């Protein structure tokens, strides 16, 4: 039987080498991998800064509480302002809800735009992935919902829609870090089969 806490600890240990002195790391949402990795790097004495891309107040508030409670230096900007930071940031950290068998990541809304921008500007994109999140189903089988509701601004009513998740091609990712260490894109299928074998 897999020990989930042990897997997380191993992932944090593997991820430690990806935070270096002088890093200015972009984060967009809070995944448990990143939630544990960043504070641990600070405890081990790494000197780095986090660039938080502001989301809804609940998500951003949770990120800020973690950073403040661990005395981690940070700056908060709107997502659309990232273009002014490409000469300063050193890497983007992301997590995922799943990596499908046709090599798509299922991520929080907004992640796709950020990954695309960082890819275009040659910013390393580091994915922290528990192997248990390797799905045996294609992206078309994922439970991605479109939520729509009526909104109003200055007397103008309109229908507003948002999807529950973003879809990102694995090929845009620079580094894949698992509890077993860094793996290549070619090794992902082997890992998936190992997870099935148990």
N, C-alpha and C positions, 0 to 999 in steps of 0.2 A: 504494500500500500504506500502511495506517495505521501510524503510529509510536506504539506503546503508551506508551512512556516520555514522549513529547511530550504525548500526551493526558493523562497523569497530571500532568505539570508544569502544563499549561494548567488542569486542574481545581483544582490547589492554588492557582494564581494567582487563579482566579475565586473560590475559597473564602475567600481572605484577608480580603475585606471583611466576612465574617460572624463574625470574631473581633475584638471591640472591648475596649478597656480597661474593666475592671470586670465583664466577663462571668463568669458562673458556668455553665459548659456541662456538660450531662449527656451521658455516653457510656455505652453498654451493651455494645458489642462492638467489636472492632478490625477495621476495614475499611482497606484500603490507602490510600484517600482520606484518611481521618481520621488514619491513622498518619503520613502525610507532612504533612498540613495543620497539625496542632496544633504539632509541633516547628518548622515554618517560621514560624508566627505568633510563637512565642517568640523565635526568632532575629531577627525583625524588630522586636522590642521591645514587643510587645503584653503588657499586664499583665492576666492572666485566671486563673481557677481552673477545674479540671475536677472534676466529681462523677462518680465511677466507681460504677456499679451492679454489685456483685459477682456474678460468675457462677462457672463452674467454675474451679478453680485455674489451669488452663493459660491460659484466656482472660484472666482477671484478672491473672495473673502477667505475661503479655506486655504488657498495657496499662501496668501499673505500671513495668515495666522501661523502656518508652519515655518515660513521664513523668519518672521519676527521672533517666534518662540525659540528658534535656533540661532538667532543673531546672525542671519545671513544677509549680506548686502544685496539690495535689489532696486530695480526701477520698474515702474508700471507705465505702459503706453497702450494706446488703442492698437488693435491688430493692423489697421491700415497705415499706421505710422512706421511700420517695420522697415520700409524702404529707406529710411534715413539712418539705419543702424547697420547696414551690411558691411561697412568698413570697420565696425567695432565688434560685432558678435563673432564668436569662435565656433559655435555648434548649436544645433537644435536637438533637444531631447523629446522623444515622444514615446507613448505606450500605445496599446491597442486592445480592443475588446476581443478581436479574433484575427487570425491570418488564415484566409481561405485556402482550399486546395488548388485554386487557380491563381494563387499569389496576389491577393488583394488584402489590404489591411482595412479593418472596420474600426473607425476612430470617431472621436467626438466631432460634432459639427464645427466647421472652420479649419480643421487640421489640414485638409487638402490644399487650401490656398496657401497656407504657411509653408507646407512642405514644397509646393511648387516654386514659391518665391525663393526659398533657401536653395533648392536644387539649381535654379537658374543662376544664382549668385555664387555657386560653388561653396556653400556653407555645408560642412558635414552634418548629415542627418543620422542621429543615433537612435535606433529602436531598441527599447528594453522589452523583451518578450519572454514570458514564461512559456515553456514548451506545452503546457496544458492548454494554451490558447490557440494551438494549431488545430484548425478546423478540418474536418474530413468532407466538408461540403463546399460547393462553389459560392461565389458572391451572390448569385441569383437566388440562393436558398436562405440568405441571411434575413433576419427580421428587421428590415429598415422601414420605418414608418414615415409617412408624410402627415404632418399635423397642420391643419388649417383652422383659422379662426377669423372672425370679423374684428377689425380695429378701426379707430377713428382718430383723426388729427385735424384740429381747426375746422371742424364741421364736415370734413371729407371722410366718408366711410369707404373702407376697402378690405378685401380679403388678403390675409397675410398667411404665408405658408413657410414651414421649415421642416427639414428632414431630421430624423432622430440621429443619424450617423453620416459620416463622410466615408467615401471609398477611395483608397489610394493604392496605386500600383507599387508592388514591392520593389520594382526596379529603380524607384526614386530614392530608396534608402541606401545610405552609405555604409552603415555598420549595423549588424544585428547582434545584440548581446543577450544571451540566455543564461540560465543558471549553470549551464555547462561551459560558459565562456563565449567568446565571439565565434559565430558561425558564418559561413558564406551562404549566398542565396542558393547555391547548388546543394548545400547540405541540409536545407530545410526539409526536403522531401524525405530524406533518410531519418531525420529527427521525428517527423510525423509518423513514420512507420514504427519507430521505437516506442512512441507514446501509445500506439494501438496495441503493440505487443505487451506493453505494461511492464 
